[in-house]
Amino acid sequence: MTMNNKEFTSELAERLGYTIKDTAELIGSLLSDMVQELEEGNVIAVQGFGSFEVKKKAERISISKQRMLVPPKLVLSYRPSNTLKDKFK
């Protein structure tokens, strides 16, 4: 089952006893702050869930039909916590 944003917000609002509007604002604020921290190069660690960080992939040469230079880029990395990994074993 896939839970979309509206379903997630409704479920969280019900569990917390908040309105859907307040919960949506809370989620939006949380995500905005997370993005800002990641843009500043900080690692975000959520206890029992995992950590997020932006890593730089180095420049490399791709060889398919022809050799191409692939420029360096930033990628978002997520590493689940051991607690979360254990729940899915």
C-alpha positions, 0 to 999 in steps of 0.5 A: 500500500502506498500512502500519499501526502494527503493520507499521511497528513490526515493520519498524523493529524488524527494521531496527534489530535491536531487539525489537518491544516495545522498538521500540514503546516507542521510537516511543511515547516519540518521539511523546509528546515530539513532542506535548509540544513542540508543545503548548509552541508549539515547532516540530519540524524533522526534517532530511531529512523536514520540520517540524511546528508548531501554527498558530492559525487566526483567527476568521472568518465562514463563509457557506453557507446562513447566516452563521456565526462560526467561532471561532479554533482551533489546527491542526497543520501539516506542511511537507516538506523540500526533500529529501523533496519532490525524492524524489517529483518 
